[in-house]
Amino acid sequence: MIAKKWWDNFLERSPGYNIEEKRRKLVFYVASYAGGLITLFFSSQHISTQSFSPQLLFLGLLILLNVILSHFVNKKQPFFYTAGLLNGGLMLYLTISGGYNNTGLFWIFPLPIASFILLGYWIGLIFNSILYLLVSLLLLNPDYIQASYSSDDTSRFLASLFTTILLASIGEYFRYRSQTELTEINLERQRQANTDPLTHLPNRRFLETVYLPRLHNQEEQSFPVTCVVMDIDHFKQVNDKHGHDIGDKVLKHIAHLLTQHIRQTDVVVRTGGEEFLVIFPKADLSIGFKLSEKLRQTVEVSPFVMEGTTLDITCSFGVSTALTSDEINAAFKQADDKLYQAKRAGRNCVC
């Protein structure tokens, strides 16, 4: 539970999701530019004839406008959905009008595949299922449409389209499952590499490779940052007198107390042995001192009790504050120096 509580705030899912985002962008750009230009090309060929279709020209322009506007906005998701809706509109229009010499149905087959990629598996499945039902309704009721299809063309087209959607859904489903499983495996490996196996707290590797880079990238939202180095008083005596098994349980006890009495934005790191590092973002020195004193009192009034063993545990704290990310390492060192000052002052205090 401790591990999940802190790790959920630092899940790094980006490798798998970046690959998927690149895939969707590539399909979006290729399908939109190619589809929009092809649509404009064929509609413009008949611009001065009775076969000219202003609706087809309008759809082509909308497709191109959507993809061009996407270049000026970072968030692409709305444009993916708009492209999916335009795909559906083009699919229905080709079914109703028949296109040039009733060849419109041939252009429908790539559209469901693109919709799965643009909309994601589940939304794409619902969207393509609804479109298939609408196309079937139109083709099986010739009075609703302008085009004229033979019964053989209708039955074979619907069977082919159903097969296309079915195969695309199976392929997309297993790709979706594979990506999800690989992402979860990657997350579990990240968690294990960044977690202390005894206390399930973040470890020093997490501090250096995950947390400090995030502080640097989010400086305005994080600083000032108060750094607290704390140490269990006389911990060697606990190990010598009661054994390392009890010593390990004391470490877990302290880790639990710390995680239960910090703010949601704070982080507790086990840096080694009986030493912990607590980081309070958006806390100046006075706030950091008050929070540290609260932790000291919590430890003092929460003895370790197990199997008839009761131990009064206290901790010493050294506190320092960094105003910018450039000062963070100096703040760690100063907090460490203050910890030794607290020990020289008699332990069980905050300096």
N, C-alpha and C positions, 0 to 999 in steps of 0.2 A: 504493500500500500504506500509506504514512504516513497519507494522508487517511482511509482506511477504518478504520485502527486507532483513531484518536481519535474519529472521527465516530460510530462504532457505539455509543459510550457516551452519546451525546447526541442520538440520533435522536428527533425530535419527531413521532411519528405521530398524536398525539392529535386533530387536527382531523378527519381522515377517520374515525377509530375512534370519536370522540365522536358523530358523526352516526349511525353504524351502531348504537352503543349506545342512543342515543335512539330510533331506529327500533324496535329489538328491545323496549325497555321499553314503548313505546307499544302495540305489538301484544300484548305479554305482558299488560299491564293491561287493555286493551280485551277481548281474547279471554278472559282468565281471569274477569273480573267479569261480562261478558255471558254467556259460556258457563256459568259456575257458576250464575248467577241463573236463566238459562233452564232449565237442567237441574233446579234445585230447584223452579222453578215448575211444570214439567210433571209431575215426580214427585209433588209435593204435591197436585196436582189429583186424583189417584187414590189418596190415602193411605187412604181408607176403603173402597176397592173391591178386587176381585180383580186389577185391572190394576196395582195399586201395585207398584213395584219398589224395594225397599230398596237394591239395588246401584246404581241410578241416583241415588238420593238420596245415598248414600255417596260416589259419584264427584263429585257436585256440591259436597258439603261439602269434600272433599279439594282440589278446584280452588280454592275460595274460601279455604281455610285456607292453601294454598301462596302465593297472591298477597298475603294479609294479612300473613303472616310476612315476606315479602320487603321490606316497608316498614321493618323493624327491622334489616336487615342491608345493609351497603354493597355487598357482592359479590353480584351478581344471577345470575351464571352457573348456580349449582346450581338456582336456582328456575326458570330457563329450561328446563333439562334435565328437571326434575320435571314442569313443565307439558307438555313434549313427551311424556313417558311417560304422563301422565294422558290426553293427547289420544289416544294409541295405545290405551290401555285403554278409553276411551269409544267409540272406533271399533270395536273388537272386540266390545264389549258390545252396541252397536246392531246390529251384524251378526248376532250370535247370537240376541238377544231379538226383534229386529224393531221394537222400540219399540211405540208405541200404534198398533194397527191396521196393523202392518207399514210404518209410515212412517219408521222409524229410519234407513233408508238415505239419505233426503233430507238428513239432518243431517251426513252424513259428509264431503261435498264440501269444506267450508271447512277441515277439520282438516289435510289434507296441506299446504295453503298456509301455515297457521300453524306447522306443524312445520318447514318450510324456514327460516322467519324466526327461530324460537326456537333451533333447533339449528345453524344455519349450513348452507351449501350441501352440503358433503360428508357430514357426519353426517346431515343431513336427507334426502339422497338415499338413503343406505343404510337409514335408518329407514323411510322411506316405501316403499321397494322391499320390505323385509321385511313390512311391514304389508299391502301389496297382495297379496303371495303368501299370507299367512295368511288374508286376507279371501276370496281366490279359492278357497283350499282349503276354507274353511268353506261358501261358497256352492255350490261344485260337489259337496259331500258333505252333502246336506240332513239326513242322519241325525245329524250332529254338532251341529246347531243346533235351537233351539226354534221359530224363525220358519219360515213357509212362504212361499216365493217361487216364482213361475212361472219357467219356463225363459227366457221372453222378458225378464222383469224382471231375472233374473240376468245374462244376456248383455249387455243394454243398460247395466245399472249398471256392470259390470266394464269395458266399453268406455269409458263416460263417466268413470269414476274413473281409468282409465289415461290418458285424454286430459288430465284435470285435473292429474294428477301430472306428466305429460310437459311440458305448457305451463308449469306452475309451476317445474319444474326448469330449463327453458330460460330463462325470465325471470330466475330467481334466479342462474343461472350467469353470464349477461351482466351483471347488476347487480354480482355479485361481481367479475368481471373488470374492469369499469369502475372500481369503487371501488379495486381494487388498483393499477391503472395510474395513476389520479389521485393516489393516495397516494405512489407511487414518484416521479411527476413533482414533487410537492410537496417530497418529501425531497431530490431532486436540486437543486431550486432553493434549498432551505435550505442544502445543503452548499456550493453554489457561492457563495452570498452570504456565507458564514461562513468561507471558505477563502482563504488567500493563494495566488494562482495560480502563483507561482514555486516556493515550498517545499512547497506543499500542507499547510502547518500551519494551525491556526486563526488567524484574523486579529483585529484589534481589535474589529470588529463582533460576532464570536462572544463575545469576552470580556464586552462590555457588555450584549448582549441575551440571551445564553444562559447563560454560565457564572456570572456574578455573581448573577443572579436565583436560580440553582439553589443557590449557596452560601448565600444568604439564607434560602431555604426549607428547607435541610437543615443548619442551623447546628450542631445538636448532633452530627451525624455528620461534619462537615467541619473544625471548628475545634479547636485553633489551626491557622492556615494560614500557611505561610511563603512570602513572595513574593520572587522572585529576578529582578532586572533584570540582563541580561548584554549585553555589547557585544563585537564582534570587534575586536581591537586592530589599529590601523593599517590599517583596511580601505580607506581612501581611497588609500593607497599601492598596494594590490593592484589596484584599478581603474585607477589612473594608469599603473602599470608594465606590467600584463598585459592590460588591457582589461576592459570590463564583462562580456563573455561569460565570462571566467574568474572574475570577481567573482561572477556569478550562480551558477556551479558551486560556488564556495566556500560561498556561502549554503546551497545544497542539501546540501553535505557536512556543514556544521555542523548543519543541521536533522536530517539522518539520524543523526548521532552522538547528538544530544540525545534523540531519540525512542527510540533503542536502549538508552539508559542511564538511563532514569527508571523509576519504579514504574508499575504499571498504573493507579493512581488519579491520577497526576500529569498535568499539562497543560503543553504548550509552545506559546506564542503568538508569532508574529512581529508585533511591534508597529510595525515600520517600519524601512527601511534595513537596517543591520547589527545592529539591536537586537532582542533576544528577551526574553520574559517567561516564567519557569518558576514554576508554582504547585504547592506541595507541601501538599496537605490532610493534616490530622491529623499535623502536624509542628511541634514547637516550634522555637525559634531554634537550639538546639544541633543538633538533627537536620537542620534546614534548612541549617545551615552545613556539616555533614559531607557532605550530598548535593551541595551546590554545589561543595565542594572535589573531590569525586569527578568531577563533570562537568568542572571545570577541568583536572584531570589527564588525563582522557580526551581532551579536545581537544588538550592539549599533546603527547601521545604519538601522535596520529593525524594526521600531515601530509596535506595535500591533494596527491594525485598524479594527473596526467592529461596524456597526450600529451607526455611528456617534461618536464612542469612539476611541480616539487615545491616546495610552500610550507609552511613551518612556521607554523601558525596558533595563536594564543593568544587567550584571552578574559578580560575583567575582569568581576567579579561584585559586585553590591550586594545585600545580604540584609536582610530585615526580616520581622517576624511580626505578624499580627493575631490577637487573641484572640476577637474577635466580628466579625460582618459590618459593624457600624458603623465598625470601625477599618480596613477593607480599603483604602479610598482613601488614608488616611494612611500605611498600610504601603507602598503602591505609591510614594508620593512619597518616603518615607524610604529605600526600596530604591534609588530613582533617585539620591538624594543620596549614598548609600553607593557607588554605581557610580562617580561622579565622584571620590570619595575614593580608590577603588581605582586609578583612572587616575592621580591625582596621586601615588599611592604607587609608581608604576612599572609599572602594568598587570600582567596575568597573575596576579591575586591575588583573594581573596575578602574583602570588608569587610562 
